[in-house]
């Protein structure tokens, strides 16, 4: 994975700058909303076929890395 810009795109012309999966108009927050509601990743991917599994996994890995970085950073 190359970083957030390889899977997440923000453009003021697309959904007013809401972060979306690269190459789609699917907001990244929708993935987290589905997971929080108890949906499986496959259910999200079925509902949003323009998002590739690799993209969704990369976003989850980015979130995990960010949380890990916060836990390791001095306060």
HUKA-V600908 format. One record per pair of residues at least 4 apart in sequence whose C-alpha atoms are under 7 Angstrom apart, sorted by the first residue. I is the first residue (numbers start at 1). J is the second residue. Records with the same first field share a line. If there is no record, write none. Layout:
I = J  J
This chain:
1 = 58
2 = 6
4 = 8
5 = 9
7 = 21  22  55  59
8 = 19  20  21  22
9 = 19  20  21  22
10 = 17  18  19  20
11 = 17
12 = 16  17
13 = 17
18 = 27
19 = 27  28
20 = 24  25  26  27  28
21 = 25  26  27  28  51
24 = 50  51
29 = 33
30 = 34
31 = 35  44
32 = 36
33 = 37
34 = 38  39  44
35 = 39  40
39 = 43  44
40 = 44
41 = 45
42 = 46
43 = 47
44 = 48
45 = 49  51  53
51 = 55
52 = 56
53 = 57
54 = 58
55 = 59
56 = 60
57 = 61
58 = 62
59 = 63
60 = 64
61 = 65
62 = 66
63 = 67
64 = 68
65 = 69
66 = 70
67 = 71
68 = 72
69 = 73
